[in-house]
Amino acid sequence: MLTARRRVMAVAAAVVSTTLLLASCGGDSGSESSDGKTLKLWHYEAPNSAMGVAWTEAIKEFEKTHPGVEVKFEEKGFEQIQKTAPMVLNSNDAPDLMEYNKGNATAGHLSRQGLLTDLSAEAANRGWDKKLSAGVRTTSQYDAKGVMGSGKWYGIPNYAEYTMVFYNKDLFKKYGLAEPKTFDELTAAMDRFVDEGITPLANAGAEYIAHQYLYQLALSKADRAWVDSYELYKGEPDFHDAAWTYGAETFADWVKKGYISEKSTGTKAEDAGVSFIQGKSPILFSGSWWYGRFVAESKVDWGTFLWPESNMTLGSGGNLWVVPKGAKNKDLAYDFIDITMSKKIQNLLGNNGGVPVAADPAAITDPRSKGLIANFNTLAERDGLAFYPDWPVAGFYDVLVSETQKLMTGSAKPDAYLDAVESAYEKGVQAP
């Protein structure tokens, strides 16, 4: 996301009511070359997203509380950081603090390569380990093999996220359609749009959105054990089981039916989001990272609902603040993380369409934001956060993009798709 804020097992329903105790500065000192006067910060959130709004304010707060220190912020693209992080973090150009995607294939991979700072002492000293629920902490900790869920702390999330169905109320009303409450009602609505010459689903085959549709279809037939087997290596996943087969076959069928445009193989997540903002697409299945932007930019009346008849959906704690091993001003980086966890910033995030992890519930007054957080709590209560499909192994994201494109064009059938995904997964798991 210029693409996703992609984005854990169950997050406690009370995640938004976690009490914040701002800790004082301390802990691991920065490298010997620290100048103490500059914080070099990278993140890839859109300025009008909930996180972008909150972190812009955090920069102001940081500079106010650190006289003489300048924040040198550089906005990066999600794909740019994902593809170049190992190289950049091995150079003298590493930032002091960086937003990075969570999971085995990303933060876990970098931690295993020794490119990230161990934040365990800071997490304990500053109380981060107490502020984050067990579910959110899952993607903060990685073992020696880079597998999430245990081991040392290598990242700190300060928001949570999940996927939902965004729908254009104006278009639904125009064609006499109510908000779908069941899966059959969702597909019936899509059939109606196809009959009217409208492609129902905004899609991005060149990035994450396409394979997240497929993963959600599989999740509708899956349970927690299935997710843990695939994501946490707690078992042997079967890529030709009922869930994966249903996901691949249904996705391919949706392309044939015209629910998803075959021409969207080359489109990016930004294109899909803008299509929904402009009222061209009736439906977009994607994440809470879009929420604040849709509030700010969309001129149409829109709403959301959880994927019908599925206990599981994509979601987790948010992307991580990571401190590169070679960062020159680590103490400043830790202080900035503290500020993003403060009630002031957390409340701001919550009222701008984010899902905060340390806000004061009484301070969240925006009606849309209350609904967003309520749906998140519904998922948390039923242990419904199922991570993301590209997380298990390094390089898997590119495999899923390219193989899902083949499924969209018809150059690969569902069985061949699942064979290719299985092969890449097994190679990744076996990699040293």
Secondary structure, 3 states (H helix, E strand, C coil): CCCCCCCCCCCCCCHHHCCCCCCCCCCCCCCCCCCCCEEEEEECCCCCCHHHHHHHHHHHHHHHHCCCCEEEEEECCHHHHHHHHHHHHCCCCCCCEEEECCCHHHHHHHHHCCCECCCHHHHHHCCHHHHCCHHHHCCCEECCCCCECCCEECCECCEEEEEEEEEEHHHHHHCCCCCCCCHHHHHHHHHHHHHCCCCCECCCCCCHHHHHHHHHHHHCCCCHHHHHHHHHCCCCCCCCCHHHHHHHHHHHHHHHHCCCCHHHHHCCHHHHHHHHHCCCCCEEEEEHHHHHHHHHHCCCCEEEECCCCCCCECEEECCEEECECCCCCHHHHHHHHHHHCCHHHHHHHHCCCCEECCCCHHHCCCHHHHHHHHHHHHHHHCCCECECCCCCCCCHHHHHHHHHHHHHHCCCCHHHHHHHHHHHHHHHHHCC
